[in-house]
Amino acid sequence: MRIVYFGTPELAVPTLAAAAGRHEVAALVCQPDKPKGRSKKVVPAPTKVWAEEHGIAVVQPTKLNDGTFEVWLKEQAPDVCVVAAYGRMLKQPILDVPEHGFLNMHPSLLPRHRGPAPIQTAILEGDVVTGVTVMRLDARMDTGDIVLQVELPIHPEDTTETLSRRLAVLGASVLTRALELVETGEAVFTPQDHDKATTTRLLAKEDGRIRWAAPARAIHNLIRAAVPWPMAQCGWKGQVCRIHKSAVIEEDTNAEPGTVVHVESDRVLVATGDGLLAMRVFQAPGGRAMPMADYLRGHPITPGDKFEDL
C-alpha cells in the first residue's frame, strides 16, 4: 500500500522502518525542527533523520488546517496514513483523505491512558502491564475503534526511557500486522469502552519534585517515570540533586520523611511517608550521575542528614 507516515520522536522510528520495509512510504510528516538542551541547538526529529537517510521525502508543516496541507496530502494519494507519536491533532477533512483512513499506533492499552504521556503515566501509577493499541484515528483524542492490541509487561526496573524502547519495537510489529489486515480486508474495528477511559497529561518540570511525605512506592515510581525527563529532584544541602535509580524497602520508621536512616556501601536509605526509599544512582548538585557507592567514597552521608522537598 502507499502510505504517508506521521511521526516525530524516537518512539516512532521502528514503526516507520517497518512500514517502509513492506509498503511504499511516499512521505514522512513530522513536527518542525526544535532547539534542544542548554545550547538550544536546532535538532532534527529522529524520524526525519531516518527518512532522509532512506530517501523518503520529509514535510514539516507549521499549519495543518488552513486547507493547504489537505491539498498536499490528496496529491500524495495515500491508501492509508500511519500515525505514531506525531504530537498534533488532525481534523476530520484531513482524516478523510486516504481510502483506509489513519491507523494510529498508541503505546498503551486503550482506553486506559489516552493522551500525550501514556508511558510515563503507566509507570507513575504503578501499572505492571501496558501494551500497544493500533486504532483508526478520529478527530478526538485517542477514541477511535481498535483493530489490534497487544500487552507488554512493565519490568520493576523499567523507566520511561527503557519502556519506550520496548514499546517502540512492539509497536512496529503490531502496526505491520494491522496494515496486513487492512490490505487484505480482514481488519475488524472494535469500538472502545469509553466509560473505562483515563486521560494523561504531559509532565512539567515541576512534576519531578519529590515529596518525601509520599509513600516510598510512589516516590520510586516517580523516579522511574521521570527518566529521562524531567528527572526526580529534591533538595540537598541547600541545592538541587537528582535521583536516577532507587528501590523500595518495606520497613517502618519513626524518622521524619526525608531523613537518612541507614547508609550502606552502595545505597542510602531515606525515610518517607510509608517505608524507606533506597537511593542507588545519585546526581549531586553540579555533578554527574553515579552509583551511590562511588558517590559515598568521596562524599560522606550520615544517618540524620536530611533531604528536603523543593
PyMOL commands that set and color helices and strands:
alter all, ss='L'
color gray80, all
select helices_A, chain A and resi 10-22+46-53+68-76+92-95+118-124+160-184+194-196+205-208+216-225+292-298
alter helices_A, ss='H'
color red, helices_A
select strands_A, chain A and resi 2-7+24-29+34-36+41-43+57-59+80-84+102-106+129-136+146-153+232-236+239-249+260-263+268-271+276-283+289-291+307-308
alter strands_A, ss='S'
color yellow, strands_A
deselect
rebuild
show_as cartoon
